[in-house]
Amino acid sequence: MEKKIKSQEVMIVFKDNIDWLFNSVDTLKTSLKTGAITLLVFLTISFFRGFSLNLNETIYALIGSLVVIALTLILTPIWIAFCHFRMKPEQLKVNWFFDESELMLADGAKNKIITPWEQVKAMSFKKKGVVIYYKPMGSRWMPARLFQEIDILNLKELSTEKITG
């Protein structure tokens, strides 16, 4: 028997995006990667400038990396707010559909994003929603209020079958 799960159509509010921010590890991983890359660049530049690691330059590289991490963590919610508030009301009315072959996100403006299960890396079920992690990177957030409890249980079963199976 083919499994089909459909959410109700619900208006996404800004709080949903903030919930995604605090329930997804992507933001923290991105800022840490950015900081690590910055640190390596600063250390490489200081090494090749003097062919020795000067303590002052190393401290500046560490401080610069921490500043980049902090800016990433600060600017990410600002970017999310910008993206959320520029959308039209019909774009914020969304629903999800899952079946044996794909998952689909549709909005009230008739836009659709269809993803085959082969492109899903993992799904993380949180109290406030579900994070879908895509290959090779990226994620989407589905607030739990879009689904009934039985739908969440069916989605857990379907995702386990499709992702690990």
N, C-alpha and C positions, 0 to 999 in steps of 0.2 A: 504494500500500500504506500502510495506516494505521500510524503509529508508536506504540508503547506502551512505556513504561519504568516499571518498578516496582522500588522499593528493597526490601531485606530489612527485616523488622521488627527494630528495634534499640532498646535502652534508652538514652535520652538521659541522659548524665551531666553533672554540673556543669561539667566541663572543656569540654564542647561549647558551653555558653553563654559561657564565657570566650573560647573561640576565636571565636565570633560577635562578641563585643565588640571584639576586636582585629583582626578581618578586615572589619568593616563600617564604613563612613565615617559612618553615621547618628549615632553617639554624639558624635563630634567636631563634626560639623556642628550638632547640636542645642545643644551647650554653647556653641559660638561664636555662634550666633544669639541664644541667651539672653543672653550677655554683651553683644552688640552692642545689643540692645533695652534692656537695663539701662543701658548707657552713654548711649544716646539719652534715656532717661527722666531720668536724673540731670542730664544737660546741659540738657535742656529746663526742668526745675524750677529749676536754678540760674540759667538765663537769665531766666526770668520772675520770679524772686524779686527780682533786682536789675537787670534789663535790661542786665546786662553779665556777661561771663564772668570770674568771680573765679578767679585761679590756684589758690587753695586748694580751692575747690569742684570745679574741673576735676580736680585730683589725686585728690580723694575719689571723684569719679565714675569715674575710671580704676581706682582701687583697688577700688571696689565692683564694677565689671564683672569684674575679674580674680578676685575672691572668688566671684562667681556662676559663672564658668566653672569654677573649681577645685571648687566644691561640686557642680556638675553632673557633672564627671568622677569625683568620689569617690562620689557617691550612686547613680550609674547601676549600678555593679557590686553595690552593696548591694541595690538594688531587684531586680536580676536574681537574686541569691541568694535573696532572700525569695520571689520568684515560683517559682523552681525547687524549693525545699525544701518549699513548701506543697502541691505536687502529689502526687497518689496515685501509687503505682508503676505502675498500669495506664495512667495518663495519660502516663507517660514512655516507654512502648513505642510508637514511632511508625514509620510507613512512608509513603513518598511514591509517588504514581502520576501519570504524565504521559501524555497522549495528544494528539491533534490539536486537541481543543477546550478542554481544561482541565487544571489541575493540582490534585491533591487531597492533603491531609495528613490522615491518619487515625491515631488512637491506639488503644491497647488497651481503652479504656473506651467504644469505639464512637462517639467524637466525630469529626466530619469537617469540614474546611474546604475548600470547593471554590471555585476561582478560575478564571474564564475567562482565556484568554491576553490578551484585550484590556485587562485590568487590570494586566498586568505591564509595568513600565517598562524593566527591564533585569535581566540575570543576570550575576553576576561569579563566575568560576571561580577559586578559590584552591586552594593545595596541600592545605589541611585541610578544605575544603568549598566549598559554593556559597551565595552570597548572592542571594536573589531580592528585587528592589526593586519595590515596588508603586506604582501611581498613586493618589492624588496624593502619598502619602508612606507610609513604613513598609517594613519588610523582614523576611524570614525567613531562617534559617540552616539549611542541611542539611549535616551532617557528611559528608565524603567516604567514610567507612567504611561508610555505608549502601549504597553502590553498588559494582558491579564496574567496572573500567576501561572496558570497552566501553559500559556504561550511561552513564558520564560523557561519552564521545565522542558517543553518540547524543543525549544531552540537549543538548550544545553545538549540535549540528546542528539539532535541533528548535527550540531557543530562538532561534537565529539566524533560522530560517525564520519563526517566529511573531512575534517582536518587531520585526525589521527588515523583514520581508516584507510 
